[in-house]
Amino acid sequence: MVSPFISSVSAFFVTAALIDIPPGLELLLAISTTTTIGRRAGIGVGVGVGFGIFSWCLASIIGLSNLVMHSPSIFQLIKWVGIAYLVWIAGNFIWSAIRNTDPMKGTENTKHLARQNTLFAGFKQGYLTSILNPNIALMFLVIFTPFIPHGQPFKPWIFFYGVSESLMETAYLLLVALLAAPMTQLLKNDRVRDWFEGIAGVILLIIAIQIALTSAPS
């Protein structure tokens, strides 16, 4: 007979993998940042997202996530700040695609990308995207909590699951960034880069709209 502990932990890791792997906001951000800005920034995004998830883990432990979930006003505030940030990122992509159609902007754009291709710039983008997504709080309280073995304390287990999810997501996004890095050679073609940035910007806007339609849990 399988131990309840092994059963719960195994089910958690399978569920976490199924949540992490499908295309979503974090994956798109890692790919678009790596391919349009550079590998260092893409790696920074992965680390930043991981730290954002861990921050929500700590928030769950001290009760802040529960407060967010049960306070519609706080949930909406975090959600709309996050949406505004997503729209800002999307706008930058779209504006860059439009601006780059001017051949005189090529050298200026290259210098701008070089300044952005740092671990800290990517980390900041990944962390803010993650920490401003209140749905991650929902993930901890609604999705991960049921995997705590019966009769076991909440805090140690949610910490274990939070650290595990943070490391899994970070490792996944780092792998994505490393695999996407060779695409930067293709995107040295200004026309291809413009199309890619424009499409990435539009997809981010669509994701922002989807998040906007999310209501606070009742």
Z-matrix of the N, CA and C atoms (Angstrom, degrees):
N
C 1 1.472
C 2 1.524 1 109.69
N 3 1.335 2 115.96 1 135.14
C 4 1.456 3 121.02 2 -178.16
C 5 1.525 4 110.12 3 -75.15
N 6 1.325 5 115.86 4 134.54
C 7 1.461 6 121.07 5 178.61
C 8 1.525 7 110.36 6 -62.39
N 9 1.351 8 117.98 7 140.06
C 10 1.467 9 120.45 8 177.21
C 11 1.527 10 112.44 9 -57.33
N 12 1.325 11 116.75 10 -32.46
C 13 1.458 12 120.19 11 178.83
C 14 1.527 13 110.39 12 -65.65
N 15 1.342 14 115.33 13 -48.38
C 16 1.466 15 119.57 14 -179.82
C 17 1.524 16 110.48 15 -63.37
N 18 1.315 17 116.31 16 -41.09
C 19 1.461 18 120.98 17 179.64
C 20 1.525 19 111.23 18 -61.60
N 21 1.335 20 116.92 19 -45.43
C 22 1.466 21 121.15 20 -178.71
C 23 1.522 22 111.74 21 -66.24
N 24 1.335 23 116.30 22 -45.62
C 25 1.463 24 120.54 23 -178.28
C 26 1.525 25 110.61 24 -66.75
N 27 1.322 26 117.10 25 -41.57
C 28 1.464 27 120.65 26 179.08
C 29 1.521 28 110.74 27 -62.28
N 30 1.328 29 116.04 28 -44.08
C 31 1.462 30 120.30 29 179.02
C 32 1.525 31 110.78 30 -63.08
N 33 1.333 32 116.28 31 -37.47
C 34 1.463 33 119.68 32 178.15
C 35 1.521 34 111.21 33 -62.15
N 36 1.334 35 117.07 34 -49.24
C 37 1.462 36 120.10 35 -176.31
C 38 1.527 37 111.75 36 -64.56
N 39 1.315 38 117.28 37 -36.85
C 40 1.467 39 120.21 38 176.56
C 41 1.523 40 110.05 39 -64.49
N 42 1.330 41 116.30 40 -45.88
C 43 1.466 42 120.87 41 179.74
C 44 1.521 43 111.23 42 -63.53
N 45 1.333 44 117.20 43 -44.08
C 46 1.464 45 121.19 44 179.84
C 47 1.521 46 110.87 45 -61.26
N 48 1.332 47 116.83 46 -40.95
C 49 1.464 48 120.27 47 178.85
C 50 1.525 49 110.88 48 -64.27
N 51 1.332 50 116.20 49 -40.66
C 52 1.464 51 120.06 50 179.42
C 53 1.523 52 111.48 51 -67.21
N 54 1.331 53 117.09 52 -26.71
C 55 1.465 54 121.11 53 176.43
C 56 1.521 55 110.41 54 -77.79
N 57 1.332 56 117.13 55 -40.15
C 58 1.466 57 121.70 56 -173.18
C 59 1.521 58 113.61 57 -75.61
N 60 1.331 59 117.28 58 -41.55
C 61 1.463 60 120.65 59 -168.12
C 62 1.529 61 114.64 60 -71.28
N 63 1.336 62 120.60 61 -44.01
C 64 1.467 63 119.12 62 -176.92
C 65 1.529 64 112.41 63 -58.04
N 66 1.352 65 117.00 64 150.61
C 67 1.471 66 120.42 65 179.68
C 68 1.522 67 111.59 66 -57.37
N 69 1.309 68 115.33 67 136.12
C 70 1.454 69 121.19 68 179.27
C 71 1.512 70 110.20 69 -158.82
N 72 1.314 71 115.98 70 -168.20
C 73 1.459 72 121.64 71 -176.18
C 74 1.522 73 111.81 72 -58.81
N 75 1.328 74 117.24 73 -50.23
C 76 1.467 75 120.44 74 -175.65
C 77 1.527 76 111.54 75 -63.85
N 78 1.341 77 116.50 76 -40.34
C 79 1.464 78 120.39 77 179.53
C 80 1.521 79 110.50 78 -64.43
N 81 1.334 80 116.67 79 -46.00
C 82 1.462 81 120.55 80 178.80
C 83 1.520 82 110.91 81 -60.95
N 84 1.325 83 116.38 82 -41.41
C 85 1.463 84 120.59 83 -179.09
C 86 1.525 85 110.70 84 -63.96
N 87 1.336 86 116.72 85 -42.46
C 88 1.469 87 120.31 86 179.93
C 89 1.523 88 111.28 87 -64.48
N 90 1.335 89 116.49 88 -43.83
C 91 1.466 90 120.18 89 -178.67
C 92 1.520 91 111.26 90 -67.82
N 93 1.335 92 116.40 91 -48.33
C 94 1.465 93 119.87 92 -176.62
C 95 1.523 94 111.49 93 -65.99
N 96 1.331 95 117.24 94 -38.74
C 97 1.465 96 120.24 95 179.09
C 98 1.525 97 110.79 96 -66.88
N 99 1.332 98 116.54 97 -43.20
C 100 1.466 99 120.35 98 -179.29
C 101 1.518 100 111.51 99 -63.78
N 102 1.324 101 116.03 100 -45.74
C 103 1.460 102 119.89 101 -172.85
C 104 1.521 103 113.57 102 -78.35
N 105 1.321 104 117.51 103 -29.29
C 106 1.465 105 119.17 104 -177.66
C 107 1.522 106 113.31 105 -99.05
N 108 1.329 107 117.34 106 -24.07
C 109 1.470 108 120.06 107 -178.40
C 110 1.526 109 111.09 108 -112.39
N 111 1.347 110 117.21 109 -52.62
C 112 1.457 111 119.07 110 178.39
C 113 1.509 112 112.37 111 156.64
N 114 1.339 113 115.20 112 165.38
C 115 1.458 114 120.75 113 -175.73
C 116 1.522 115 112.21 114 -64.96
N 117 1.331 116 118.35 115 -39.89
C 118 1.470 117 119.78 116 -178.87
C 119 1.519 118 111.15 117 -60.70
N 120 1.327 119 116.22 118 -44.34
C 121 1.464 120 119.66 119 179.04
C 122 1.523 121 110.51 120 -65.26
N 123 1.338 122 117.46 121 -38.56
C 124 1.462 123 120.78 122 178.58
C 125 1.515 124 112.06 123 -63.57
N 126 1.331 125 116.82 124 -41.45
C 127 1.466 126 120.86 125 176.26
C 128 1.527 127 109.96 126 -63.46
N 129 1.329 128 116.38 127 -40.45
C 130 1.461 129 120.79 128 177.72
C 131 1.515 130 111.96 129 -60.02
N 132 1.341 131 117.19 130 -38.08
C 133 1.465 132 121.31 131 177.55
C 134 1.526 133 110.23 132 -60.07
N 135 1.338 134 116.55 133 -46.21
C 136 1.463 135 120.31 134 -179.85
C 137 1.514 136 112.52 135 -60.03
N 138 1.333 137 116.31 136 -44.75
C 139 1.467 138 120.51 137 179.46
C 140 1.529 139 110.24 138 -66.38
N 141 1.332 140 116.80 139 -40.41
C 142 1.457 141 120.87 140 -179.91
C 143 1.516 142 112.48 141 -63.56
N 144 1.333 143 116.62 142 -42.48
C 145 1.467 144 120.33 143 177.51
C 146 1.530 145 110.14 144 -61.71
N 147 1.332 146 116.21 145 -42.15
C 148 1.463 147 120.02 146 178.58
C 149 1.518 148 112.28 147 -60.52
N 150 1.326 149 116.76 148 -43.40
C 151 1.466 150 120.48 149 178.25
C 152 1.524 151 110.87 150 -67.07
N 153 1.329 152 117.15 151 -34.09
C 154 1.458 153 120.13 152 177.12
C 155 1.521 154 111.44 153 -63.80
N 156 1.333 155 116.32 154 -43.60
C 157 1.466 156 120.69 155 177.12
C 158 1.526 157 110.53 156 -62.42
N 159 1.332 158 116.35 157 -42.27
C 160 1.468 159 119.98 158 179.19
C 161 1.526 160 110.71 159 -64.08
N 162 1.333 161 116.93 160 -35.81
C 163 1.468 162 120.25 161 177.44
C 164 1.522 163 110.75 162 -62.56
N 165 1.343 164 116.67 163 -40.98
C 166 1.459 165 119.87 164 177.11
C 167 1.529 166 110.66 165 -67.46
N 168 1.330 167 116.35 166 -31.24
C 169 1.468 168 120.30 167 175.56
C 170 1.528 169 110.06 168 -61.48
N 171 1.333 170 116.06 169 -48.59
C 172 1.468 171 119.95 170 178.55
C 173 1.522 172 110.90 171 -63.02
N 174 1.340 173 116.12 172 -37.60
C 175 1.462 174 119.91 173 178.23
C 176 1.525 175 110.52 174 -62.75
N 177 1.332 176 116.51 175 -36.70
C 178 1.464 177 120.08 176 178.05
C 179 1.521 178 111.06 177 -65.62
N 180 1.323 179 115.81 178 -39.67
C 181 1.467 180 120.42 179 -177.38
C 182 1.526 181 111.78 180 -65.58
N 183 1.333 182 116.58 181 -39.62
C 184 1.468 183 118.98 182 -177.88
C 185 1.526 184 112.39 183 -91.49
N 186 1.340 185 116.47 184 2.05
C 187 1.458 186 120.30 185 173.49
C 188 1.512 187 116.12 186 95.64
N 189 1.331 188 118.24 187 0.03
C 190 1.464 189 119.76 188 -178.08
C 191 1.525 190 112.00 189 -69.70
N 192 1.334 191 116.71 190 -36.56
C 193 1.464 192 119.37 191 179.28
C 194 1.523 193 110.63 192 -62.54
N 195 1.317 194 116.01 193 -40.27
C 196 1.459 195 120.43 194 177.92
C 197 1.520 196 110.87 195 -63.45
N 198 1.340 197 115.89 196 -37.59
C 199 1.462 198 120.60 197 177.03
C 200 1.519 199 110.69 198 -63.70
N 201 1.338 200 116.33 199 -43.57
C 202 1.467 201 120.82 200 179.46
C 203 1.524 202 110.43 201 -61.58
N 204 1.343 203 116.23 202 -44.35
C 205 1.458 204 120.54 203 -177.00
C 206 1.529 205 112.69 204 -66.74
N 207 1.328 206 116.76 205 -28.72
C 208 1.461 207 120.16 206 -176.12
C 209 1.525 208 112.82 207 -104.69
N 210 1.325 209 116.06 208 7.88
C 211 1.463 210 120.33 209 175.61
C 212 1.526 211 108.37 210 -123.88
N 213 1.332 212 117.65 211 97.31
C 214 1.460 213 120.57 212 -177.80
C 215 1.524 214 113.29 213 -55.02
N 216 1.327 215 117.58 214 -35.37
C 217 1.464 216 119.92 215 -177.71
C 218 1.528 217 111.17 216 -67.54
N 219 1.349 218 117.37 217 -41.93
C 220 1.466 219 120.66 218 178.56
C 221 1.525 220 110.16 219 -68.29
N 222 1.338 221 116.16 220 -42.37
C 223 1.463 222 120.49 221 178.26
C 224 1.525 223 110.27 222 -57.97
N 225 1.339 224 115.73 223 -47.26
C 226 1.467 225 119.85 224 -178.48
C 227 1.522 226 111.50 225 -66.19
N 228 1.338 227 117.71 226 -36.88
C 229 1.464 228 120.69 227 179.55
C 230 1.527 229 110.39 228 -62.19
N 231 1.342 230 116.23 229 -50.71
C 232 1.468 231 119.91 230 179.69
C 233 1.522 232 110.22 231 -62.22
N 234 1.331 233 115.57 232 -41.86
C 235 1.461 234 119.69 233 -178.11
C 236 1.523 235 111.74 234 -60.90
N 237 1.337 236 117.32 235 -45.67
C 238 1.463 237 120.04 236 -175.56
C 239 1.519 238 112.57 237 -75.51
N 240 1.327 239 117.18 238 -29.63
C 241 1.471 240 118.84 239 172.28
C 242 1.526 241 109.17 240 -65.55
N 243 1.330 242 116.20 241 -41.53
C 244 1.458 243 120.36 242 177.03
C 245 1.514 244 112.35 243 -63.52
N 246 1.319 245 116.65 244 -40.77
C 247 1.467 246 120.63 245 177.86
C 248 1.523 247 110.54 246 -62.86
N 249 1.326 248 116.01 247 -43.17
C 250 1.468 249 119.99 248 178.90
C 251 1.527 250 110.73 249 -60.29
N 252 1.329 251 115.99 250 -40.18
C 253 1.469 252 119.76 251 179.21
C 254 1.528 253 110.69 252 -66.50
N 255 1.340 254 116.76 253 -41.58
C 256 1.464 255 120.52 254 177.60
C 257 1.526 256 111.25 255 -62.03
N 258 1.327 257 116.09 256 -43.61
C 259 1.466 258 120.26 257 178.94
C 260 1.524 259 110.26 258 -62.55
N 261 1.328 260 116.49 259 -37.32
C 262 1.471 261 120.48 260 177.97
C 263 1.525 262 110.76 261 -63.43
N 264 1.345 263 116.93 262 -44.28
C 265 1.463 264 120.38 263 177.83
C 266 1.526 265 110.21 264 -62.81
N 267 1.342 266 115.94 265 -46.44
C 268 1.462 267 120.39 266 179.93
C 269 1.523 268 110.79 267 -60.71
N 270 1.339 269 115.80 268 -42.17
C 271 1.462 270 119.98 269 178.81
C 272 1.518 271 112.10 270 -61.77
N 273 1.336 272 116.36 271 -37.98
C 274 1.466 273 119.92 272 177.28
C 275 1.521 274 111.37 273 -63.09
N 276 1.337 275 116.24 274 -42.57
C 277 1.466 276 119.78 275 178.26
C 278 1.530 277 110.61 276 -61.96
N 279 1.324 278 115.85 277 -48.60
C 280 1.462 279 120.13 278 -176.77
C 281 1.523 280 110.65 279 -66.03
N 282 1.331 281 116.79 280 -42.88
C 283 1.463 282 120.24 281 179.06
C 284 1.518 283 111.17 282 -63.59
N 285 1.331 284 116.28 283 -39.07
C 286 1.459 285 120.38 284 178.12
C 287 1.519 286 110.47 285 -63.15
N 288 1.347 287 116.50 286 -40.73
C 289 1.464 288 120.27 287 178.83
C 290 1.520 289 111.13 288 -63.96
N 291 1.334 290 116.70 289 -40.69
C 292 1.466 291 120.55 290 179.83
C 293 1.519 292 110.66 291 -70.72
N 294 1.328 293 116.45 292 -43.79
C 295 1.460 294 121.34 293 -177.19
C 296 1.519 295 111.63 294 -64.71
N 297 1.338 296 116.49 295 -35.38
C 298 1.455 297 119.93 296 -175.66
C 299 1.514 298 113.39 297 -72.44
N 300 1.349 299 117.25 298 -8.05
C 301 1.457 300 118.88 299 176.12
C 302 1.519 301 110.50 300 -70.39
N 303 1.333 302 116.71 301 -15.41
C 304 1.455 303 121.69 302 175.43
C 305 1.526 304 108.43 303 -84.55
N 306 1.344 305 119.47 304 115.01
C 307 1.463 306 121.00 305 -176.63
C 308 1.514 307 113.42 306 -60.66
N 309 1.334 308 119.13 307 -22.25
C 310 1.455 309 122.46 308 -179.13
C 311 1.531 310 111.21 309 -73.67
N 312 1.322 311 116.78 310 -11.91
C 313 1.465 312 120.52 311 -176.15
C 314 1.533 313 112.58 312 -91.35
N 315 1.324 314 118.27 313 -4.30
C 316 1.459 315 121.31 314 -174.04
C 317 1.506 316 113.64 315 -58.36
N 318 1.325 317 118.12 316 -52.72
C 319 1.461 318 121.55 317 -178.16
C 320 1.517 319 111.28 318 -64.68
N 321 1.333 320 115.61 319 -41.91
C 322 1.470 321 120.12 320 179.50
C 323 1.524 322 110.37 321 -61.74
N 324 1.341 323 117.17 322 -41.23
C 325 1.458 324 120.92 323 -179.42
C 326 1.524 325 111.41 324 -66.30
N 327 1.330 326 117.34 325 -39.09
C 328 1.460 327 121.15 326 178.73
C 329 1.524 328 110.95 327 -60.60
N 330 1.327 329 116.65 328 -43.47
C 331 1.460 330 120.75 329 178.61
C 332 1.523 331 111.03 330 -65.54
N 333 1.340 332 115.87 331 -38.91
C 334 1.465 333 120.38 332 -179.82
C 335 1.531 334 110.53 333 -64.33
N 336 1.338 335 116.97 334 -43.09
C 337 1.458 336 121.03 335 179.26
C 338 1.520 337 111.28 336 -64.23
N 339 1.331 338 116.43 337 -38.08
C 340 1.465 339 120.54 338 179.14
C 341 1.528 340 110.63 339 -62.35
N 342 1.337 341 116.83 340 -37.81
C 343 1.467 342 120.33 341 178.67
C 344 1.528 343 111.00 342 -68.97
N 345 1.331 344 117.15 343 -32.42
C 346 1.464 345 121.41 344 -177.90
C 347 1.523 346 113.02 345 -81.18
N 348 1.336 347 117.72 346 -20.72
C 349 1.461 348 121.13 347 -174.03
C 350 1.529 349 111.45 348 -80.76
N 351 1.325 350 114.96 349 68.42
C 352 1.465 351 121.43 350 177.27
C 353 1.524 352 108.91 351 -130.44
N 354 1.326 353 115.93 352 155.49
C 355 1.457 354 120.58 353 177.74
C 356 1.522 355 111.06 354 -60.31
N 357 1.347 356 116.82 355 -39.87
C 358 1.463 357 119.93 356 -176.91
C 359 1.523 358 111.43 357 -67.14
N 360 1.344 359 116.84 358 -41.38
C 361 1.466 360 119.90 359 179.67
C 362 1.524 361 110.32 360 -61.60
N 363 1.335 362 116.51 361 -43.67
C 364 1.456 363 119.80 362 177.93
C 365 1.517 364 111.99 363 -67.66
N 366 1.339 365 116.68 364 -41.17
C 367 1.464 366 121.30 365 178.91
C 368 1.524 367 110.49 366 -59.03
N 369 1.312 368 116.21 367 -45.82
C 370 1.469 369 120.56 368 -179.06
C 371 1.522 370 110.70 369 -60.28
N 372 1.319 371 116.53 370 -43.90
C 373 1.461 372 120.76 371 -179.55
C 374 1.528 373 111.14 372 -64.97
N 375 1.339 374 116.54 373 -45.56
C 376 1.460 375 120.08 374 -179.88
C 377 1.519 376 112.46 375 -66.32
N 378 1.333 377 116.72 376 -41.69
C 379 1.463 378 120.40 377 -177.83
C 380 1.525 379 111.15 378 -66.22
N 381 1.325 380 116.68 379 -46.25
C 382 1.462 381 119.66 380 -178.86
C 383 1.523 382 111.09 381 -64.43
N 384 1.325 383 116.82 382 -40.24
C 385 1.463 384 120.17 383 178.42
C 386 1.525 385 110.71 384 -60.88
N 387 1.322 386 116.75 385 -39.50
C 388 1.461 387 121.60 386 -177.94
C 389 1.524 388 112.11 387 -76.31
N 390 1.317 389 117.05 388 -46.75
C 391 1.463 390 120.39 389 -174.84
C 392 1.523 391 111.61 390 -71.93
N 393 1.329 392 117.31 391 -21.62
C 394 1.463 393 120.76 392 178.95
C 395 1.526 394 111.99 393 -94.72
N 396 1.318 395 116.40 394 16.94
C 397 1.464 396 121.42 395 177.35
C 398 1.529 397 108.86 396 -112.21
N 399 1.337 398 117.75 397 96.45
C 400 1.471 399 120.07 398 -176.28
C 401 1.521 400 113.30 399 -66.29
N 402 1.341 401 116.71 400 -13.45
C 403 1.463 402 118.98 401 178.42
C 404 1.531 403 111.79 402 -65.97
N 405 1.343 404 117.08 403 -20.49
C 406 1.463 405 119.50 404 176.34
C 407 1.524 406 109.82 405 -68.76
N 408 1.334 407 116.37 406 -35.17
C 409 1.469 408 119.49 407 174.52
C 410 1.521 409 109.92 408 -61.52
N 411 1.333 410 115.52 409 -39.91
C 412 1.463 411 120.68 410 177.46
C 413 1.527 412 110.49 411 -61.84
N 414 1.340 413 116.16 412 -38.14
C 415 1.462 414 120.83 413 179.60
C 416 1.526 415 110.78 414 -60.23
N 417 1.327 416 116.60 415 -43.49
C 418 1.464 417 119.76 416 -178.64
C 419 1.525 418 111.74 417 -68.27
N 420 1.319 419 116.20 418 -44.02
C 421 1.462 420 119.49 419 -172.74
C 422 1.522 421 113.15 420 -80.16
N 423 1.329 422 117.15 421 -34.39
C 424 1.464 423 120.22 422 -173.55
C 425 1.527 424 112.43 423 -100.86
N 426 1.346 425 116.78 424 -40.92
C 427 1.464 426 119.85 425 -174.20
C 428 1.525 427 112.21 426 -89.73
N 429 1.345 428 116.99 427 -45.00
C 430 1.466 429 119.55 428 -174.28
C 431 1.526 430 113.93 429 -83.52
N 432 1.326 431 117.20 430 -32.05
C 433 1.467 432 120.33 431 -176.99
C 434 1.534 433 113.54 432 -56.42
N 435 1.349 434 119.10 433 -40.44
C 436 1.470 435 118.51 434 179.94
C 437 1.530 436 114.44 435 -62.29
N 438 1.337 437 117.65 436 -15.46
C 439 1.463 438 120.15 437 -179.77
C 440 1.529 439 112.65 438 -86.77
N 441 1.316 440 117.01 439 -0.42
C 442 1.465 441 119.85 440 174.89
C 443 1.526 442 108.06 441 -73.86
N 444 1.334 443 117.93 442 123.44
C 445 1.473 444 120.01 443 -178.53
C 446 1.528 445 111.75 444 -55.39
N 447 1.298 446 115.48 445 145.24
C 448 1.467 447 121.40 446 -177.38
C 449 1.526 448 111.44 447 -56.08
N 450 1.323 449 114.41 448 130.54
C 451 1.450 450 120.41 449 176.89
C 452 1.512 451 115.23 450 84.31
N 453 1.350 452 116.89 451 0.21
C 454 1.459 453 120.54 452 -178.74
C 455 1.534 454 110.60 453 -92.89
N 456 1.340 455 118.19 454 151.62
C 457 1.469 456 121.44 455 -178.86
C 458 1.526 457 111.88 456 -67.21
N 459 1.322 458 115.39 457 146.00
C 460 1.465 459 121.53 458 -175.82
C 461 1.526 460 112.61 459 -68.12
N 462 1.327 461 117.23 460 -50.91
C 463 1.466 462 120.80 461 -168.59
C 464 1.531 463 114.25 462 -61.93
N 465 1.338 464 119.82 463 -50.05
C 466 1.474 465 118.46 464 -179.40
C 467 1.524 466 112.73 465 -61.15
N 468 1.329 467 116.08 466 -38.14
C 469 1.460 468 118.84 467 -177.48
C 470 1.524 469 111.90 468 -73.73
N 471 1.320 470 117.54 469 -40.18
C 472 1.465 471 118.98 470 179.59
C 473 1.524 472 109.75 471 -69.22
N 474 1.343 473 117.23 472 -29.68
C 475 1.465 474 120.46 473 174.57
C 476 1.532 475 109.60 474 -66.44
N 477 1.322 476 116.50 475 -45.69
C 478 1.468 477 120.74 476 178.60
C 479 1.525 478 110.81 477 -60.49
N 480 1.325 479 116.30 478 -46.19
C 481 1.463 480 119.71 479 179.86
C 482 1.529 481 111.15 480 -66.74
N 483 1.325 482 116.57 481 -37.71
C 484 1.463 483 120.24 482 179.96
C 485 1.515 484 112.26 483 -65.41
N 486 1.338 485 116.15 484 -45.60
C 487 1.471 486 120.21 485 177.83
C 488 1.525 487 109.94 486 -62.99
N 489 1.330 488 116.60 487 -41.75
C 490 1.466 489 120.72 488 -179.73
C 491 1.524 490 111.05 489 -62.93
N 492 1.329 491 116.65 490 -46.39
C 493 1.464 492 120.40 491 179.54
C 494 1.520 493 111.10 492 -64.09
N 495 1.329 494 116.50 493 -40.49
C 496 1.466 495 120.74 494 178.71
C 497 1.527 496 110.91 495 -61.13
N 498 1.330 497 116.79 496 -45.95
C 499 1.465 498 120.97 497 -179.65
C 500 1.525 499 111.49 498 -67.67
N 501 1.329 500 116.95 499 -39.33
C 502 1.465 501 120.58 500 179.36
C 503 1.523 502 111.21 501 -64.03
N 504 1.327 503 115.96 502 -46.77
C 505 1.468 504 119.97 503 -179.37
C 506 1.517 505 110.77 504 -65.27
N 507 1.339 506 117.04 505 -41.10
C 508 1.464 507 120.56 506 179.01
C 509 1.525 508 110.80 507 -62.76
N 510 1.331 509 116.80 508 -47.56
C 511 1.466 510 120.67 509 -179.99
C 512 1.524 511 110.99 510 -60.60
N 513 1.320 512 116.40 511 -41.49
C 514 1.468 513 120.97 512 179.80
C 515 1.525 514 111.12 513 -63.20
N 516 1.329 515 117.03 514 -46.19
C 517 1.461 516 120.55 515 -178.07
C 518 1.528 517 111.76 516 -70.91
N 519 1.336 518 117.48 517 -32.74
C 520 1.468 519 119.89 518 175.36
C 521 1.527 520 110.04 519 -64.69
N 522 1.329 521 116.54 520 -41.40
C 523 1.467 522 120.41 521 177.04
C 524 1.524 523 110.43 522 -62.70
N 525 1.327 524 116.15 523 -42.69
C 526 1.468 525 120.53 524 178.10
C 527 1.524 526 110.67 525 -60.85
N 528 1.343 527 116.42 526 -44.24
C 529 1.468 528 120.45 527 -179.52
C 530 1.529 529 110.96 528 -62.20
N 531 1.325 530 116.99 529 -41.83
C 532 1.463 531 120.47 530 -179.62
C 533 1.527 532 111.20 531 -67.42
N 534 1.335 533 116.80 532 -38.77
C 535 1.461 534 120.52 533 179.80
C 536 1.524 535 111.87 534 -72.98
N 537 1.341 536 116.44 535 -30.92
C 538 1.465 537 120.22 536 -178.07
C 539 1.522 538 112.48 537 -82.03
N 540 1.334 539 117.04 538 -18.33
C 541 1.467 540 120.64 539 -175.74
C 542 1.531 541 113.72 540 -54.64
N 543 1.359 542 119.63 541 -40.99
C 544 1.471 543 118.80 542 179.67
C 545 1.527 544 114.13 543 -60.59
N 546 1.342 545 116.85 544 -20.84
C 547 1.464 546 119.43 545 179.54
C 548 1.520 547 111.96 546 -67.17
N 549 1.340 548 117.19 547 -16.21
C 550 1.463 549 119.41 548 179.56
C 551 1.520 550 111.29 549 -62.00
N 552 1.340 551 116.87 550 -28.30
C 553 1.465 552 120.10 551 177.52
C 554 1.520 553 110.30 552 -65.09
N 555 1.346 554 115.80 553 -42.80
C 556 1.462 555 120.20 554 177.76
C 557 1.516 556 110.96 555 -63.86
N 558 1.344 557 115.75 556 -38.38
C 559 1.460 558 119.99 557 -175.30
C 560 1.526 559 112.98 558 -81.38
N 561 1.324 560 117.18 559 4.87
C 562 1.459 561 118.91 560 171.98
C 563 1.520 562 110.58 561 -70.08
N 564 1.326 563 115.98 562 -19.67
C 565 1.463 564 121.07 563 172.24
C 566 1.522 565 108.04 564 -71.94
N 567 1.329 566 116.91 565 117.36
C 568 1.468 567 121.01 566 -174.22
C 569 1.521 568 112.60 567 -56.47
N 570 1.328 569 117.12 568 -40.79
C 571 1.465 570 119.79 569 -177.61
C 572 1.528 571 110.98 570 -65.25
N 573 1.335 572 116.66 571 -43.31
C 574 1.468 573 120.53 572 178.53
C 575 1.523 574 110.32 573 -64.29
N 576 1.344 575 116.56 574 -42.89
C 577 1.464 576 120.60 575 179.01
C 578 1.526 577 111.26 576 -60.95
N 579 1.333 578 116.09 577 -43.62
C 580 1.463 579 119.66 578 -179.24
C 581 1.529 580 111.01 579 -60.06
N 582 1.334 581 116.10 580 -45.55
C 583 1.456 582 119.89 581 179.30
C 584 1.529 583 111.08 582 -63.07
N 585 1.319 584 116.84 583 -43.19
C 586 1.463 585 120.81 584 -178.86
C 587 1.520 586 110.56 585 -63.56
N 588 1.325 587 116.96 586 -46.43
C 589 1.466 588 120.34 587 -179.77
C 590 1.518 589 110.78 588 -63.67
N 591 1.331 590 116.93 589 -40.65
C 592 1.456 591 120.31 590 179.34
C 593 1.517 592 111.92 591 -63.22
N 594 1.337 593 116.13 592 -44.95
C 595 1.469 594 120.39 593 179.41
C 596 1.527 595 110.70 594 -64.99
N 597 1.347 596 116.67 595 -43.56
C 598 1.468 597 120.34 596 178.51
C 599 1.527 598 110.79 597 -60.11
N 600 1.326 599 116.67 598 -41.26
C 601 1.458 600 120.74 599 179.03
C 602 1.514 601 112.16 600 -62.89
N 603 1.334 602 116.48 601 -42.82
C 604 1.468 603 120.71 602 179.85
C 605 1.532 604 110.47 603 -65.20
N 606 1.340 605 117.07 604 -42.64
C 607 1.469 606 120.18 605 179.26
C 608 1.529 607 110.73 606 -62.58
N 609 1.334 608 116.68 607 -41.22
C 610 1.466 609 119.79 608 177.75
C 611 1.527 610 111.10 609 -62.59
N 612 1.328 611 116.71 610 -37.65
C 613 1.468 612 120.00 611 176.71
C 614 1.526 613 110.61 612 -63.84
N 615 1.327 614 116.82 613 -40.64
C 616 1.463 615 120.59 614 178.43
C 617 1.529 616 110.33 615 -63.12
N 618 1.343 617 116.40 616 -42.64
C 619 1.468 618 120.15 617 177.95
C 620 1.526 619 110.27 618 -62.82
N 621 1.340 620 116.85 619 -39.84
C 622 1.467 621 120.84 620 178.20
C 623 1.525 622 110.58 621 -61.11
N 624 1.329 623 116.28 622 -39.82
C 625 1.467 624 120.39 623 178.48
C 626 1.527 625 110.36 624 -65.67
N 627 1.340 626 116.20 625 -41.63
C 628 1.469 627 119.87 626 178.36
C 629 1.525 628 111.26 627 -61.35
N 630 1.336 629 116.35 628 -41.85
C 631 1.467 630 119.89 629 178.13
C 632 1.526 631 110.21 630 -65.59
N 633 1.335 632 116.24 631 -36.84
C 634 1.467 633 120.49 632 179.87
C 635 1.524 634 111.11 633 -61.88
N 636 1.321 635 116.57 634 -29.66
C 637 1.463 636 120.76 635 -179.05
C 638 1.523 637 112.38 636 -82.66
N 639 1.347 638 116.17 637 -5.06
C 640 1.467 639 120.58 638 178.80
C 641 1.525 640 110.00 639 -77.15
N 642 1.292 641 116.47 640 130.28
C 643 1.464 642 120.29 641 178.62
C 644 1.518 643 109.81 642 -103.28
N 645 1.309 644 115.43 643 156.16
C 646 1.464 645 120.12 644 178.48
C 647 1.520 646 109.74 645 -65.81
N 648 1.334 647 117.84 646 140.59
C 649 1.468 648 120.39 647 178.52
C 650 1.521 649 110.79 648 -59.15
N 651 1.302 650 115.86 649 140.02
C 652 1.470 651 119.65 650 -179.50
C 653 1.522 652 110.65 651 -85.14
